[in-house]
Amino acid sequence: MRIKTITTEYVLDEDRIRLSVADANDNKRTLWLTRRLSERIVPACLQRLPNAEGSANEVSSAQVYAQLEARLYKKTAPTVLPDKDQPEYLIKEVQMNRADNGAYTMSFKNAQGESAVLVLSAQEMRQWLEVLKLAFVKGEWRMDIWPAWLTEVRQG
């Protein structure tokens, strides 16, 4: 499945992050991320973001600016509402690559090896990280894996 639309949210009853996804034909799936896997995804995503060069303050400022720009240009997408009939998968593995053109490909795999693939631009990756961070806050999960430049950027 190639994901066209994704809705990311923390679900208290599951103590997990639910990714409600749909492809171009509106085929839907629910992907569940555990806390353990989520805490590994965040550093992997952050590591692949383009780094600015210079002093620590200059790098932090450049990252804050890029994050604010991503927030400013975030487009509203239709919410993918989970159906009770749609397949649900507990994600066991995430493979991630960054292409030369800056696009990120994330492949979410379940125990049976089935995958759902999400392709994001650098700006969309920053936007998704912001949503993921909010899920961590809502779940009261650890925040020390998030860099200060991301946690200090206030929601507007």
Secondary structure, DSSP 8 states (H G I E B T S, - for coil): -EESEEEEEEETTTTEEEEEEE-TT--EEEEEE-HHHHHHHHHHHHHHS----SSHHHHHHHHHHHHHHHHHT----------TTS-EEEEEEEEEEE-TTS-EEEEEEETTS-EEEEEE-HHHHHHHHHHHHHHHHHHT---TTS-HHHHSS---
